[in-house]
Amino acid sequence: QPAFGALLVHPPQSWRDSNTAWRASVFLHGIVGRAGFASVSEDVIPRLFVLPAGRYDLTASSAGLEVSVSDIEVPANHTRMTVLPAATGESRP
């Protein structure tokens, strides 16, 4: 039985400011596009993923913009938090 950890994902500040809907998906590291993991709840900020301990890649999208973060370590019996960077093409203040 693998040990589990949690991943909290915060959207980029611009997505929070605009209150735009967004989605996030987590995949085993190096296997983006294959079966992924869904968050515990899609309507809560930050998104919470409960995952077997290991390394993961993350993609998130909102209003046609997408961001990715690669090689996030989710340690057993701990919570890792990540704040997504602004999407490419998004203006920064």
C-alpha positions in Angstrom: 0.0 0.0 0.0 1.7 3.3 -1.1 1.9 6.2 1.3 -0.1 9.3 0.3 0.5 13.0 0.3 -1.4 16.1 -0.8 -0.8 18.8 -3.4 -2.4 22.2 -3.0 -2.5 24.2 -6.3 -3.1 27.9 -6.3 -4.0 29.6 -9.6 -1.9 32.6 -10.9 -2.9 35.9 -9.3 -4.5 37.2 -12.5 -6.9 34.2 -12.6 -7.8 34.8 -8.9 -8.3 38.6 -9.6 -10.6 38.0 -12.5 -12.5 35.2 -10.7 -12.4 33.1 -13.9 -13.1 29.4 -13.8 -10.0 27.2 -14.1 -9.1 23.5 -14.2 -6.0 21.6 -13.1 -4.9 18.1 -13.8 -2.0 16.2 -12.3 -0.1 13.4 -14.1 2.7 11.0 -13.2 6.0 12.8 -14.0 6.8 12.4 -17.7 3.5 10.9 -18.7 1.4 14.1 -19.5 -1.6 13.2 -21.6 -2.2 9.8 -20.1 -4.5 9.0 -17.2 -4.3 11.8 -14.7 -5.6 12.6 -11.3 -8.5 14.9 -10.5 -8.7 17.3 -7.6 -10.9 16.5 -4.6 -13.2 19.4 -5.5 -13.3 21.5 -8.7 -15.0 24.6 -7.1 -12.5 25.3 -4.2 -9.4 27.5 -4.3 -6.8 26.2 -3.9 -7.4 22.8 -5.7 -6.5 19.8 -3.5 -5.1 16.6 -4.9 -4.6 13.5 -2.7 -2.0 11.4 -4.4 0.4 8.5 -3.8 3.7 9.9 -2.8 5.9 10.5 -5.9 6.7 13.0 -8.7 4.1 14.7 -10.8 3.5 17.1 -13.6 0.7 19.6 -13.5 -1.3 21.4 -16.2 -3.9 24.1 -15.6 -6.1 26.2 -17.9 -8.4 29.1 -17.8 -10.0 31.2 -20.6 -7.9 29.6 -23.3 -4.6 30.0 -21.4 -2.5 27.1 -20.1 0.3 26.8 -17.6 2.4 23.7 -16.8 4.7 22.8 -13.9 6.9 19.8 -14.2 8.5 17.5 -11.6 6.6 18.4 -8.4 7.5 16.1 -5.6 4.6 15.0 -3.4 6.1 13.6 -0.2 4.4 10.9 1.8 2.3 12.1 4.8 2.9 15.8 3.9 1.3 18.5 1.8 3.1 20.3 -1.0 1.8 23.7 -2.1 2.5 25.3 -5.5 1.4 28.6 -6.9 1.1 28.5 -10.7 3.0 31.0 -12.7 1.3 33.5 -15.1 0.4 31.9 -18.4 2.5 32.8 -21.4 1.0 35.7 -23.2 -0.7 37.1 -20.1 0.2 40.6 -19.1 1.9 41.0 -15.8 1.5 44.1 -13.6 
